[in-house]
Amino acid sequence: MKIVTKPVRDLDYVVLYANEIYKDNSLFDQQKELVESQLNSSSLLFRRKFGKGVGFKKKARDFLSKIGLI
């Protein structure tokens, strides 16, 4: 990847990424794999912490709210 100008704003990074994906679609596959891995890990972590079933979402939201993430 050759960067002509240094990205300054968040949107600059989005445009740069979109252009690189357009040139090489394998980057999308890598990003998708990363996101799926993070989703699976987070899901497993929360299931172990709060269990499955009734009240899971409420417990998870309360926890995330308590630590300031939502």
C-alpha positions as CSV (number, residue, x, y, z in Angstrom):
1,M,0.0,0.0,0.0
2,K,1.5,3.3,-1.0
3,I,0.2,6.4,0.8
4,V,0.6,9.6,-1.1
5,T,-0.6,12.0,1.6
6,K,-0.9,11.4,5.3
7,P,-4.5,10.8,6.4
8,V,-5.6,13.5,8.8
9,R,-9.3,13.0,9.4
10,D,-11.2,9.8,10.1
11,L,-12.9,10.1,6.8
12,D,-9.4,10.1,5.1
13,Y,-8.8,6.6,6.5
14,V,-12.2,5.4,5.3
15,V,-11.5,6.6,1.8
16,L,-8.0,5.1,1.8
17,Y,-9.4,1.8,3.0
18,A,-12.1,1.8,0.4
19,N,-9.6,2.5,-2.4
20,E,-7.4,-0.3,-1.2
21,I,-10.3,-2.8,-1.0
22,Y,-11.3,-1.8,-4.5
23,K,-7.8,-2.7,-5.7
24,D,-7.4,-5.9,-3.5
25,N,-10.5,-7.6,-2.3
26,S,-8.6,-10.0,0.0
27,L,-8.3,-7.1,2.5
28,F,-12.1,-7.4,3.0
29,D,-11.8,-11.1,3.7
30,Q,-9.1,-10.4,6.3
31,Q,-11.2,-7.6,8.0
32,K,-14.3,-9.9,8.0
33,E,-12.3,-12.7,9.6
34,L,-11.0,-10.3,12.3
35,V,-14.4,-8.9,13.1
36,E,-16.0,-12.4,13.3
37,S,-13.2,-13.5,15.6
38,Q,-13.7,-10.5,17.9
39,L,-17.5,-11.1,17.9
40,N,-17.1,-14.8,18.8
41,S,-14.6,-14.0,21.6
42,S,-16.8,-11.3,23.1
43,S,-19.9,-13.5,22.9
44,L,-18.0,-16.4,24.6
45,L,-16.7,-14.0,27.3
46,F,-20.2,-12.6,28.1
47,R,-21.8,-16.0,28.0
48,R,-19.3,-17.3,30.6
49,K,-19.7,-14.1,32.8
50,F,-23.5,-13.9,32.6
51,G,-24.7,-17.3,31.5
52,K,-27.3,-18.0,28.8
53,G,-31.0,-17.5,29.0
54,V,-33.3,-14.9,30.6
55,G,-31.7,-11.7,31.8
56,F,-28.5,-12.1,29.8
57,K,-28.9,-8.9,27.8
58,K,-29.9,-6.9,30.8
59,K,-26.9,-8.2,32.9
60,A,-24.5,-7.5,30.0
61,R,-25.9,-3.9,29.4
62,D,-25.7,-3.2,33.2
63,F,-22.1,-4.4,33.3
64,L,-21.1,-2.3,30.2
65,S,-22.9,0.7,31.6
66,K,-21.2,0.3,34.9
67,I,-17.7,0.3,33.3
68,G,-18.6,3.2,31.1
69,L,-18.7,1.6,27.7
70,I,-22.3,2.5,27.0
